[in-house]
Each structure stands twice: as C-alpha cells, then as structure tokens.
Amino acid sequence: MRCFGGNVRESSDEVIIMTDDGSYGEKGVVTIGIEKFVEQEHIDKVFAIGPPIMMKFSNLTAQKHNIPCEVSLNTIMVDGTGMCGACRLSIGGKTKFVCIDGPEFDGALVDWDEMFKRMGTFKEAEQEELQHFEEHLNACKKCDKQKKNTDVEMDVEPTDEPMEVLTDRNAPWRDALRKSIKPKERTQIERVKMPELDPVYRATTRTEEVNIGLTKTMAMTEAKRCLDCAKPTCVEGCPVNINIPSFIKNIERGQFLAAAKVLKNTSALPAVCGRVCPQEKQCESKCIHLKMNEPAVAIGYLERFAADYERESGNSSLPEIAPANGIKIAVVGSGPAGLSFAGDMVKKGYEVHVFEALHEIGGVLKYGIPEFRLPNRIVDVEIENLSKMGVNFQTDVIVGKTISVEQLEAEGFKGIFVGSGAGLPNFMGIPGENAINIMSSNEYLTRVNLMDAANPNTDTPINFGKNVLVVGGGNTAMDSCRTAKRLGGNVTLVYRRSEQEMPARLEEVKHAKEEGINFLTLHNPIEYLTDDKGAVKAAVLQVMELGEPDASGRRSPVAVEGKTVTLDVDQVIVAVGVSPNPLVPKSIAGLELGRKNTIVVNEGMQSAREEIFAGGDIVRGGATVILAMGDGRRAAAHMDEYLKKQ
C-alpha cells in the first residue's frame, strides 16, 4: 500500500488514503475520501477501480453530487479474450461483454445487483473445495499423457520409397494392386462399421473415446473398396487436397507408415481430421461409390487409422523442410487455421511464431471438442510434431491487447496470418438470460475440456446441473449435452426446428440419442425464471412449427401463437453459434471488416493490408476444422508468393 501510495502521489495533486481500521492513512471507507474531495474543490469525474462493492458506493456518492463516475469491471472477467461470455452483464439495459466492450463503463448504467449475483455463481462450489484444501494440495494430478503403444503390426517391411513413388498412380506397386481385385469385386465389399464403446458405459466417462478405431483387418479390407479412380473426385471434396487414393492404397498394401507419410505431406493434423471432420459432407460426398448407390469409402476412418498407427508405433516421420530463409512470420491463434498455416510456412523455410491467447496451444481443438471425441493427447502430439518441424509457440499473448500488430512488425515480422477464430459466443437476448447457471457452450466446454473442472483435483470450479437444458442443434450443442450427461445430468436438448434440419453430424445425433439425451425439437426458449438467489430455475419454451424455407434452404421455425411449455431446469447451456472475436480485427488499422467483424480477404486470403492474411472462422464467421485448415494452406501458398515478390 505504501509503495502504491507513493507512486500515485508522484502524479497527483493530492492523495487521500482510506483504510477500514486506520492502519494506514485515514480511518473510514472510500466514500468519505470522495466526500472530502467534493467539499474542497470542483470534481469533473470520478474513476473507481477495485472491489465491486467499493465501486458501487463510489458511484452512488458521485451520483449524489451529479458527478459522472467511470468504473472498471475487470473483477468479473475470466480470461480477457471474450471467448466464454462469463463476464456478460447488463449495462444500460443491454447485455455487454466486459472484456470486449469494457472493462470501463459508466457506473450509473451498471446493474450492480446482477453483477454481485453473477460473481457468486461458483461460491458454493468454491466453499466446498476449501473444506478439502489440504487434500487438494497433497493430491497428485494425474495427466493422461502416457504414450499408447499399438498392438497392430505391419506384415511387410516398411518401405523407404520417396513421396513421388508413394503417390504415383502408375507406379508398379499401385498398378499391381489395382489388378489384384476386379472393380466389381471391390464394390461388393460392405463398408466397415466403426467399433464403439457401449452407450451405457461411455455416458459415464469423459475421457474415453466413443469411436474405438478400426482393426488392421478392417482397415485393409475397407481400403480395398477404393477403386483408385483416374480422376479422384474425393480429392476435389477435400479442402486441404489430401492425396486420398494414394494414402488408402498404401493401407491396402500394408504400408501404414507410408500412408501416414502421404497424409502429412498435405495435412498438419491427420489424426484430428480423421476424428472430427465431416467427411460425409466433404471427401466422402464425392466418392464414386455414391453414384452406384453404395456407401462411400470410409475415408475418415482410414485417415484416423493411418495417423494413429504412426503415432502409436513410435515411428513418426516429419515432412521435408526447406532451408531457412530468415524471414519471420507471425500467426495469431493456434486453432486449425493457424496450425495448418504454420505447418506449411515452416516447410517453406520461414521462421514461424504462433501467438495464442490462452495458456495452451490448440484453440478450439482443445477448448471446444470433448475428449470423448478428440482426446487432448492426440492434439498434443500433432502440436509436438509442428514444434519438431521448427514452429515456435507462445501462449498467454492477446494480440490487440497485450501486444499490437504494429509491435510485431517493429520486431521484424514480415507477414502476419490472423486465425483468431470465432470465439465470441452468441446469446439469444431473452429475459433472464444473465441468470446464474446459464452459460455459453464456450464457457461450459472450456471449463470441462481445457481446465478439467470436473476433476476434483483441479482448481477451476463448475456447477453440476441435475436438470440441464442445452439450446441448439449443431455439433457444439451435441458436445455440450453429451458432456452434461457424463457429469450426471438429466439432459434435454431443445431445438427450434425439427431434427431433420439439425446441422449437427448424423453420427453425433445418433451417439447423443444412444446415450440418453432427451430431444425436444420445435421448441425455443423465450424466457428464463430465477429463484431468490438469481439462479435459473425454469425455462419457458415457445412451441414452434415449420414454415417456408429460409436462405439456408431449411424451413423457417414459426411460433405457434399462445402455446408455451415450462421446464424445471437448474442449468442452461446456450449453443446457438459464435461470432468472430472483434479484439484482433478492431485493433488492426486498415483492415476491411465484413459482417460481424469478419476480416474481408481476397481469393488468396490476403486482407486489405497486403502483409496481413487471414483464414478460418475470423473470415468465414463459423465453419469446420477442415475448412479452416484449407484456408490456412491457401494463405500460406499466397503469402509465400507475396513475400518472394518483395
């Protein structure tokens, strides 16, 4: 306090220090000090920074004298990046995100009572943890980072053939493979079914993958279904242009390591894509088998098999890296777009530095996708491979707040790629939505996935809902409801359209139903009711019906007048989409911004500032992992061309 007081005195005409007990300065509360200043001189404005209760009464004192008061609400902020929505608050009757719209606000507009209630969201959970503090300190946090070894063995010696041979359709080995089975016989092979954990069991475990993975026999048999087309349309459906027939044919001949090598030649994250990419809407949707009214080749399952085999065998390979050219490149964000871009640029010889706002690398791959779909250890290995290739990673850096683009350029970065994602959660703006225990899917999944809040030996608190309502119909909604089920909740998914219009992958819907999620379609929340503590206790749902199709081609939901349903709930997870985080784009002068602060780019992913490229959700406004990776690859190719011309 003495040190702080001295620093303030150096830049102030007068300093009054108040302490409750008078141990330093004058005895009394801060409002007494404000009154003293008001009595002795004209005050234009009051600035209050500190505990919320102090700021509230400082504001009330200022209002009494008709003096404007600005307050800093950073005490309610969680991570300062805008990605969770936990700091949302009613300011002037409108919901604001403190870390995005503030943290400074007019104190007269702040709903202080709402703020105090929201700050007590995890009070009971924290008090309960304090009772086990010593136990917590002595607990050894067990991280599931041990390497898993494969029990799959190749029946042939690993080939040392170069990439040109591995991907040459006219290579002798490939020609012989095509002739070994007639095309008609290949089409008669049934598509493989992915082995899965038992639904009852898997609904109790957060970290075990639902999809177990293919056996060697399954993978090699499924690979035989591929007709090795002369003009493979499946490649056209892949945003990162993986040489799909080549990696599949290497699996068919038993060269699993070679298959992984082919994958990594164009994809920085094959084990990730094999798990979470919607192949049924991408590569598999272009498969020739569909034209014959047969199921597509299971490209995603085979991609996962090859990537998993390489990792678990301990024989991982790295792509060829060009000689270093000494040119520094900055990447903002470590999600799929940023990682894909970084991988391609480091292969071209650039010195690549990735800046991540959170404390762990991976972006949405880490905070947004549950481990039962994408284990963190899988993501960690992919990141480790990029690090071995020469990519530099730096966490806890918020570009636009803790460092500016101008500072990066002053440090010698010649090109900047923005892949900061769409981390700003959307809310519906309905009465009661700021109640305790109503949170965004971003916040909920981040607490569970990234911060491991459900683990009693970790510090991050979470409230376990008994009757949980999840709002939305996309993959994130499925991830949220399936996570809530694993945390012991009776979970209802509410969606305003019918199940047929749900944008979630069919596999995710199937898994959610098998695990006991209640589906309530053609209903939409219009209000939340709260108890005397400000916590949600019920949701009022509007009954809907389908009208005419909208711009997306889906039939629009229309309210059935006068028909509502009220559900008792004690936790609500809002998963109605995300918007691009404005922190980065709004901090960079000269950018052209589109709808909802997306960055406008040309076909080469280049922005209005020629040295800045962008891709992924910050450009698209919300897309899949593989589309973001495709943007990263395209941006890398065009930035390389741009820099070579400089």
C-alpha positions in Angstrom: 0.0 0.0 0.0 2.8 2.4 0.9 4.6 1.7 -2.4 1.4 2.2 -4.3 0.6 5.4 -2.4 4.0 6.8 -3.3 3.6 6.1 -7.0 0.2 7.8 -7.0 1.5 10.9 -5.2 4.1 11.4 -7.9 1.3 12.1 -10.5 -1.3 13.6 -8.2 -2.0 17.0 -6.7 -3.4 15.3 -3.6 -3.8 11.8 -2.3 -6.2 10.6 0.4 -5.8 7.0 1.6 -8.6 5.4 3.5 -8.4 2.1 5.4 -11.2 0.4 7.4 -9.2 0.2 10.6 -7.0 3.3 10.1 -3.8 1.2 10.0 -2.6 3.3 7.1 -3.9 6.7 6.0 -7.2 7.8 7.5 -9.8 5.5 9.1 -13.0 5.1 7.2 -14.5 3.9 3.9 -13.6 5.2 0.5 -16.8 7.3 0.1 -15.6 9.5 3.0 -12.5 10.4 0.9 -14.6 11.2 -2.1 -16.8 13.5 0.0 -13.7 15.3 1.2 -12.6 16.0 -2.3 -16.0 17.2 -3.3 -16.2 19.6 -0.4 -12.8 21.2 -1.0 -12.7 21.5 -4.8 -14.6 21.0 -8.1 -14.6 17.4 -9.3 -15.2 16.7 -13.0 -15.2 12.9 -12.9 -14.7 10.0 -10.5 -12.8 6.9 -11.5 -13.4 3.8 -9.4 -11.2 0.7 -9.6 -11.3 -2.1 -7.0 -13.8 -4.4 -5.2 -17.3 -4.2 -6.8 -18.9 -3.1 -3.5 -16.5 -0.2 -3.3 -17.1 0.8 -6.9 -20.9 0.7 -6.4 -20.9 3.0 -3.4 -18.3 5.3 -5.1 -20.7 5.6 -8.0 -23.6 6.3 -5.7 -21.6 9.0 -3.9 -20.7 10.6 -7.2 -24.3 10.4 -8.4 -25.4 12.3 -5.3 -23.3 15.2 -6.4 -24.2 14.9 -10.1 -20.6 13.8 -10.9 -20.1 11.2 -13.6 -18.3 8.0 -12.4 -16.4 5.6 -14.5 -15.9 2.1 -13.1 -13.6 -0.7 -14.2 -15.3 -4.1 -14.0 -12.3 -6.3 -14.6 -13.0 -8.2 -11.4 -15.8 -10.1 -13.2 -13.6 -11.0 -16.2 -12.4 -14.6 -16.6 -9.7 -14.8 -19.3 -10.0 -11.4 -21.0 -10.3 -12.8 -24.5 -14.1 -12.6 -25.0 -14.4 -16.3 -25.8 -16.5 -17.5 -22.8 -19.2 -14.9 -22.2 -18.9 -15.4 -18.4 -18.3 -11.6 -17.9 -21.6 -10.6 -19.6 -23.5 -8.0 -17.7 -26.5 -5.7 -18.1 -25.2 -2.2 -18.8 -27.8 0.4 -19.5 -30.4 -2.4 -20.0 -28.3 -4.1 -22.7 -26.0 -7.2 -22.3 -22.4 -6.3 -22.7 -19.2 -8.4 -22.5 -16.9 -6.7 -20.0 -13.7 -7.9 -21.6 -14.8 -6.9 -25.1 -17.0 -3.8 -24.6 -15.1 -2.5 -21.5 -13.8 -3.1 -18.9 -14.6 0.6 -18.2 -18.2 1.7 -18.1 -20.4 4.5 -16.8 -21.1 3.3 -13.2 -24.7 4.7 -13.3 -25.6 2.2 -16.1 -24.2 -0.9 -14.4 -26.7 -3.4 -12.9 -24.8 -3.8 -9.7 -27.2 -6.3 -8.1 -26.9 -8.6 -11.2 -23.1 -8.3 -11.0 -23.0 -9.3 -7.3 -25.2 -12.3 -8.0 -23.2 -13.4 -11.1 -19.9 -13.1 -9.1 -21.4 -15.7 -6.7 -22.0 -18.3 -9.4 -19.4 -20.7 -8.1 -19.4 -19.6 -4.4 -20.9 -22.9 -3.0 -18.5 -25.0 -5.2 -15.5 -23.0 -4.0 -16.5 -23.2 -0.4 -16.9 -26.9 -0.7 -13.5 -27.2 -2.2 -11.9 -25.1 0.6 -13.0 -27.8 3.0 -10.8 -30.2 1.2 -7.9 -27.8 0.7 -5.2 -29.9 2.3 -6.3 -32.9 0.4 -6.3 -30.9 -2.8 -2.7 -29.7 -2.2 -1.5 -33.2 -1.5 -3.3 -34.8 -4.5 -1.1 -35.7 -7.4 -2.7 -34.6 -10.6 -2.5 -37.5 -13.0 -2.3 -36.3 -16.6 -3.3 -38.8 -19.2 -0.3 -38.1 -21.3 1.3 -41.5 -21.3 2.0 -42.9 -24.7 -0.3 -45.5 -26.0 1.5 -48.3 -27.9 -0.1 -50.1 -30.8 -0.7 -53.8 -30.9 -1.0 -53.6 -34.7 1.9 -55.0 -36.7 2.6 -54.5 -40.4 3.0 -57.7 -42.3 5.6 -56.1 -44.6 8.9 -54.3 -44.1 8.4 -50.5 -44.1 9.1 -49.0 -47.5 11.7 -46.3 -48.0 10.2 -45.2 -51.3 10.2 -41.4 -51.9 6.9 -39.4 -51.9 6.9 -39.4 -55.7 6.6 -43.2 -55.7 4.1 -43.4 -52.8 1.7 -41.0 -54.7 2.3 -42.2 -58.3 -0.8 -43.9 -59.6 1.2 -45.5 -62.3 3.9 -46.9 -60.0 4.3 -50.7 -60.5 3.1 -51.5 -56.9 0.0 -49.4 -57.5 -0.8 -51.0 -60.9 -0.4 -54.5 -59.5 -2.7 -53.6 -56.6 -5.5 -52.5 -58.9 -5.2 -55.7 -61.0 -5.3 -57.9 -57.9 -9.0 -57.4 -57.4 -11.6 -56.7 -60.1 -13.5 -53.4 -59.6 -16.8 -55.3 -59.4 -15.5 -57.4 -56.5 -14.3 -54.2 -54.8 -17.8 -52.7 -55.0 -19.3 -55.8 -53.4 -17.3 -55.4 -50.2 -19.5 -54.0 -47.4 -18.5 -50.7 -45.8 -16.8 -51.1 -42.5 -18.7 -50.1 -39.3 -16.7 -48.2 -36.7 -16.4 -50.1 -33.3 -17.9 -48.1 -30.5 -17.9 -48.1 -26.7 -21.2 -49.4 -25.1 -23.6 -46.4 -24.8 -24.4 -47.0 -21.2 -20.8 -47.3 -20.2 -19.5 -44.4 -22.3 -22.1 -42.0 -20.9 -20.2 -42.2 -17.6 -16.7 -41.5 -18.9 -15.4 -38.1 -20.1 -12.0 -39.1 -21.5 -12.6 -42.4 -23.2 -13.2 -42.2 -27.0 -16.6 -43.3 -28.2 -15.2 -44.5 -31.5 -12.6 -47.1 -30.7 -10.9 -47.2 -34.1 -10.5 -49.8 -36.9 -8.5 -53.0 -36.6 -5.8 -53.8 -39.1 -8.1 -56.3 -40.9 -11.0 -53.8 -41.0 -8.7 -51.0 -42.4 -7.1 -53.2 -45.1 -10.5 -54.6 -46.1 -12.1 -51.1 -46.3 -9.1 -49.9 -48.3 -9.9 -52.5 -50.9 -13.2 -50.8 -51.6 -11.4 -47.8 -53.1 -11.4 -48.1 -56.9 -8.3 -45.9 -57.3 -10.1 -43.6 -59.8 -8.0 -42.0 -62.5 -9.8 -38.7 -61.7 -10.4 -39.0 -58.0 -13.3 -36.7 -57.2 -12.8 -37.3 -53.5 -9.7 -35.1 -53.6 -11.8 -32.3 -55.0 -14.0 -32.6 -51.9 -11.0 -32.2 -49.5 -10.3 -28.6 -48.6 -6.6 -29.4 -47.9 -6.2 -31.6 -51.1 -5.0 -34.8 -49.4 -4.0 -37.4 -52.0 -6.7 -39.7 -50.8 -6.3 -42.6 -53.2 -2.6 -42.8 -52.5 -2.8 -43.0 -48.7 -5.6 -45.5 -49.0 -3.8 -47.8 -51.4 -0.7 -47.7 -49.1 -3.0 -49.0 -46.4 -4.3 -51.7 -48.7 -0.8 -53.0 -49.4 0.0 -52.9 -45.6 2.3 -49.9 -45.7 0.7 -48.0 -42.9 3.7 -45.7 -42.2 3.8 -44.8 -45.8 0.1 -44.0 -45.7 0.7 -41.6 -42.8 3.6 -40.0 -44.7 1.3 -39.3 -47.6 -1.3 -37.7 -45.3 1.3 -35.5 -43.5 2.6 -34.3 -46.9 -0.5 -32.0 -47.1 -2.3 -32.2 -43.7 -0.8 -30.8 -40.5 -3.4 -32.6 -38.4 -4.4 -36.0 -39.9 -5.3 -37.7 -36.5 -7.5 -34.7 -35.7 -9.2 -34.6 -39.1 -9.8 -38.4 -39.1 -11.9 -37.9 -35.9 -13.8 -34.6 -36.2 -14.0 -33.6 -39.9 -17.5 -34.1 -41.6 -16.2 -36.4 -44.3 -19.7 -37.2 -45.2 -20.1 -33.6 -46.4 -16.6 -33.3 -47.9 -14.4 -36.0 -49.5 -16.8 -38.9 -49.0 -19.7 -36.9 -50.6 -17.7 -37.0 -53.8 -16.9 -40.8 -53.7 -17.7 -42.7 -56.9 -19.5 -45.4 -54.8 -22.4 -43.0 -54.2 -23.1 -42.9 -57.9 -23.5 -46.6 -57.8 -26.0 -46.3 -54.8 -23.4 -47.8 -52.5 -21.9 -46.2 -49.3 -18.8 -44.1 -49.8 -15.4 -45.4 -48.8 -14.8 -44.7 -45.1 -12.0 -42.1 -45.8 -12.2 -40.5 -42.4 -11.9 -43.9 -40.6 -8.9 -44.8 -42.7 -7.2 -41.4 -42.1 -7.5 -41.9 -38.4 -6.2 -45.5 -38.7 -3.0 -44.4 -40.5 -2.3 -41.5 -38.3 -2.9 -43.5 -35.1 -0.7 -46.3 -36.3 2.2 -44.0 -37.0 1.9 -42.2 -33.6 1.5 -45.4 -31.5 4.3 -47.2 -33.4 6.8 -44.6 -32.3 8.0 -44.3 -35.9 6.7 -40.8 -36.7 8.2 -39.0 -39.7 8.5 -35.3 -40.4 7.9 -33.7 -43.8 10.8 -32.3 -45.7 11.8 -28.8 -44.6 13.3 -26.2 -47.0 16.5 -24.4 -45.9 15.8 -21.4 -43.5 15.3 -18.1 -45.3 15.5 -15.9 -42.2 12.0 -14.3 -42.8 9.9 -14.1 -39.6 6.2 -14.9 -39.8 3.6 -14.3 -37.0 0.5 -16.4 -36.6 -2.3 -15.1 -34.4 -4.2 -18.0 -32.9 -3.3 -21.7 -32.7 -6.6 -23.3 -33.9 -6.8 -25.4 -37.0 -6.3 -22.5 -39.4 -3.2 -21.2 -37.6 -1.7 -24.6 -37.2 -2.2 -25.6 -40.8 -0.7 -22.3 -42.0 2.2 -22.6 -39.6 3.0 -26.1 -40.8 3.1 -25.1 -44.5 5.1 -22.0 -43.9 7.8 -23.7 -41.8 8.1 -26.3 -44.5 8.9 -23.5 -46.9 11.8 -22.3 -44.8 10.1 -19.5 -42.8 10.7 -18.7 -39.2 7.2 -19.1 -37.8 6.0 -17.8 -34.4 2.4 -18.7 -33.2 0.8 -16.5 -30.6 -2.0 -18.0 -28.6 -4.3 -16.0 -26.2 -4.9 -19.0 -23.9 -2.4 -20.9 -21.8 -2.5 -24.0 -24.0 -1.9 -24.4 -27.8 -4.7 -25.9 -29.9 -7.6 -23.3 -29.9 -11.0 -24.8 -30.4 -9.4 -28.3 -30.8 -8.5 -28.1 -27.0 -11.3 -26.0 -25.5 -14.2 -26.8 -27.7 -14.2 -30.5 -28.5 -14.6 -33.0 -25.7 -12.1 -35.7 -25.1 -14.6 -38.5 -25.8 -14.5 -37.2 -29.4 -10.9 -35.8 -29.6 -8.5 -36.7 -26.8 -6.2 -33.9 -25.8 -3.2 -36.2 -26.1 -3.9 -36.6 -29.9 -3.9 -32.8 -30.3 -0.7 -32.6 -28.2 1.1 -35.0 -30.5 0.1 -33.1 -33.6 1.4 -29.8 -32.0 4.6 -31.6 -30.9 5.2 -32.6 -34.5 4.9 -29.0 -35.6 7.3 -27.9 -32.9 9.8 -30.5 -34.1 9.5 -29.1 -37.6 10.5 -25.7 -36.2 7.3 -23.8 -35.3 7.7 -21.6 -32.3 4.7 -21.4 -29.9 4.0 -18.6 -27.3 1.0 -18.7 -25.0 -0.8 -16.1 -23.0 -0.5 -13.4 -25.7 -3.6 -11.5 -26.7 -2.8 -9.7 -29.9 -4.8 -6.5 -29.8 -4.4 -6.2 -26.0 -1.1 -7.4 -24.6 0.7 -6.8 -27.9 -0.2 -5.0 -31.1 0.3 -5.8 -34.8 2.5 -2.7 -35.0 4.7 -4.1 -32.3 5.0 -7.4 -34.2 6.0 -5.6 -37.4 8.5 -3.5 -35.4 10.1 -6.7 -34.2 10.7 -7.8 -37.8 7.7 -9.9 -38.7 7.3 -9.5 -42.5 4.0 -11.4 -42.7 1.1 -11.9 -40.3 -1.6 -14.5 -40.5 -4.8 -14.0 -38.4 -6.5 -17.2 -37.4 -8.1 -16.0 -34.2 -11.3 -17.9 -34.8 -15.0 -17.2 -33.9 -14.7 -17.3 -30.2 -17.4 -14.8 -29.2 -20.4 -16.8 -28.1 -23.9 -15.8 -29.2 -26.8 -15.4 -26.8 -30.5 -15.0 -27.6 -31.1 -11.8 -25.7 -34.2 -13.0 -23.9 -35.4 -12.2 -20.4 -33.5 -13.9 -17.6 -30.6 -15.0 -19.8 -28.0 -13.4 -17.5 -29.1 -15.6 -14.6 -26.7 -17.7 -12.6 -26.0 -21.2 -14.1 -26.8 -20.0 -17.7 -23.6 -20.2 -19.6 -22.4 -20.3 -23.2 -21.3 -23.6 -24.6 -17.8 -22.0 -25.0 -17.6 -21.4 -21.2 -19.0 -24.8 -20.3 -16.8 -26.8 -22.6 -13.7 -24.7 -21.8 -14.2 -25.4 -18.1 -14.6 -29.1 -18.7 -12.3 -29.8 -21.6 -9.4 -27.3 -21.2 -9.5 -26.6 -17.5 -10.6 -30.2 -16.4 -13.1 -28.6 -14.0 -14.9 -31.9 -13.4 -11.7 -33.3 -11.9 -11.8 -32.8 -8.1 -8.0 -32.2 -8.1 -8.1 -29.2 -10.3 -8.7 -25.5 -9.3 -11.4 -24.5 -11.9 -14.9 -24.6 -10.4 -18.0 -25.9 -12.1 -21.6 -26.4 -11.0 -23.1 -29.8 -11.8 -26.6 -29.5 -13.2 -29.2 -32.0 -12.3 -31.7 -31.0 -14.9 -29.8 -29.5 -17.8 -31.2 -27.7 -20.8 -28.9 -27.4 -23.9 -30.1 -24.9 -26.6 -29.1 -25.5 -30.2 -28.8 -28.2 -32.8 -25.2 -28.1 -34.1 -22.2 -30.2 -33.2 -21.3 -27.9 -30.3 -24.8 -28.4 -28.8 -24.2 -32.2 -29.1 -20.8 -31.9 -27.4 -22.4 -29.9 -24.6 -25.4 -32.2 -23.9 -23.2 -35.3 -24.1 -20.7 -33.7 -21.7 -23.5 -32.7 -19.3 -24.8 -36.3 -19.4 -21.3 -37.5 -18.4 -21.3 -35.1 -15.5 -24.5 -36.7 -14.1 -27.2 -34.5 -15.5 -30.7 -35.4 -16.9 -30.2 -33.6 -20.2 -32.8 -32.1 -22.6 -31.7 -30.7 -26.0 -34.1 -28.1 -27.2 -34.0 -27.0 -30.9 -36.3 -24.6 -32.7 -36.6 -26.6 -35.9 -37.2 -30.3 -36.4 -34.5 -33.0 -36.2 -34.3 -33.2 -39.9 -33.0 -29.6 -40.0 -30.3 -30.1 -37.4 -26.9 -29.0 -38.7 -25.1 -31.5 -36.4 -23.4 -34.5 -37.9 -25.7 -37.6 -38.1 -23.2 -39.6 -36.1 -23.2 -37.1 -33.3 -27.0 -37.1 -33.2 -27.0 -40.9 -33.2 -24.5 -41.0 -30.3 -26.4 -38.4 -28.3 -29.6 -40.4 -28.6 -27.9 -43.7 -27.7 -26.5 -42.0 -24.5 -29.9 -41.0 -23.3 -30.2 -37.3 -24.3 -33.8 -36.1 -24.5 -34.6 -34.4 -27.8 -37.2 -31.7 -27.7 -37.5 -30.2 -31.2 -39.8 -27.5 -32.4 -39.4 -25.6 -29.1 -37.4 -22.4 -28.4 -36.6 -20.6 -25.1 -38.3 -17.2 -24.7 -37.7 -16.6 -21.0 -35.8 -17.9 -18.0 -37.2 -17.8 -14.5 -34.9 -17.5 -11.4 -35.0 -18.2 -7.7 -34.3 -15.7 -5.0 -30.5 -16.2 -5.4 -30.7 -15.2 -9.0 -30.1 -18.8 -10.3 -32.1 -20.2 -13.1 -35.0 -22.5 -12.0 -37.2 -22.9 -15.1 -37.2 -22.2 -18.9 -40.3 -21.0 -20.7 -40.3 -22.6 -24.2 -42.3 -21.4 -27.2 -43.8 -24.2 -29.3 -42.8 -23.8 -32.9 -43.8 -25.2 -36.3 -42.1 -25.1 -39.6 -42.8 -22.5 -42.2 -41.2 -21.8 -45.6 -37.5 -22.4 -46.3 -35.1 -19.6 -45.4 -31.9 -18.6 -47.2 -30.1 -21.7 -45.9 -32.7 -23.9 -47.5 -34.0 -25.1 -44.1 -37.7 -24.5 -43.3 -38.0 -21.5 -41.0 -39.4 -22.0 -37.5 -42.6 -20.1 -36.8 -44.1 -19.6 -33.3 -47.4 -21.3 -32.6 -49.3 -18.5 -31.0 -50.3 -19.0 -27.4 -48.6 -22.3 -26.9 -45.7 -22.5 -24.4 -44.1 -25.1 -22.2 -42.3 -24.5 -18.9 -39.5 -26.9 -17.9 -37.8 -27.1 -14.5 -34.1 -26.7 -15.0 -31.1 -25.8 -12.8 -28.5 -25.3 -15.6 -28.8 -24.0 -19.2 -26.0 -24.2 -21.8 -26.6 -21.9 -24.8 -25.1 -23.3 -28.0 -26.6 -21.1 -30.7 -23.5 -20.2 -32.6 -20.5 -18.0 -32.2 -19.2 -14.8 -33.9 -15.7 -13.6 -34.7 -13.9 -12.1 -31.8 -13.6 -8.4 -32.5 -10.5 -7.9 -30.4 -8.0 -8.6 -33.2 -9.7 -7.2 -36.2 -10.7 -4.0 -34.4 -7.2 -3.5 -33.2 -5.6 -3.5 -36.7 -5.9 -0.3 -38.6 -6.6 -0.5 -42.4 -8.5 -3.8 -42.4 -11.8 -4.1 -44.3 -14.3 -5.7 -42.0 -17.4 -7.6 -43.0 -20.5 -8.8 -41.3 -20.0 -9.4 -37.5 -16.4 -8.2 -37.7 -15.1 -10.8 -40.1 -11.9 -9.9 -41.9 -12.5 -9.4 -45.7 -9.9 -11.2 -47.8 -9.4 -11.9 -51.5 -9.2 -15.4 -53.0 -5.6 -15.7 -51.8 -6.7 -15.0 -48.2 -5.0 -11.6 -48.3 -6.6 -8.7 -46.4 -6.8 -5.0 -47.3 -3.3 -4.7 -45.6 -1.2 -6.6 -48.0 1.2 -8.1 -45.4 -1.7 -9.5 -43.4 -3.5 -12.6 -44.4 -6.4 -14.3 -42.6 -8.4 -17.5 -42.6 -10.8 -19.8 -40.7 -13.7 -18.6 -38.6 -12.4 -15.0 -38.4 -13.1 -14.9 -42.2 -15.9 -17.3 -42.6 -17.8 -16.5 -39.4 -18.0 -20.1 -38.3 -17.0 -23.3 -40.2 -15.5 -26.7 -39.8 -12.0 -27.7 -38.8 -11.1 -28.9 -42.3 -12.3 -25.7 -44.0 -10.2 -23.6 -41.6 -7.2 -25.8 -42.4 -7.9 -25.3 -46.1 -7.8 -21.6 -45.6 -4.5 -21.9 -43.7 -2.9 -23.8 -46.6 -4.2 -21.4 -49.2 -3.0 -18.4 -47.2 0.5 -20.0 -46.8 0.8 -20.5 -50.5 -0.2 -17.0 -51.4 1.8 -15.3 -48.6 4.8 -17.2 -49.9 4.2 -15.8 -53.4 3.7 -12.3 -52.0 6.9 -12.3 -49.9 9.0 -13.7 -52.7 8.0 -10.6 -54.8 9.0 -8.2 -52.1 
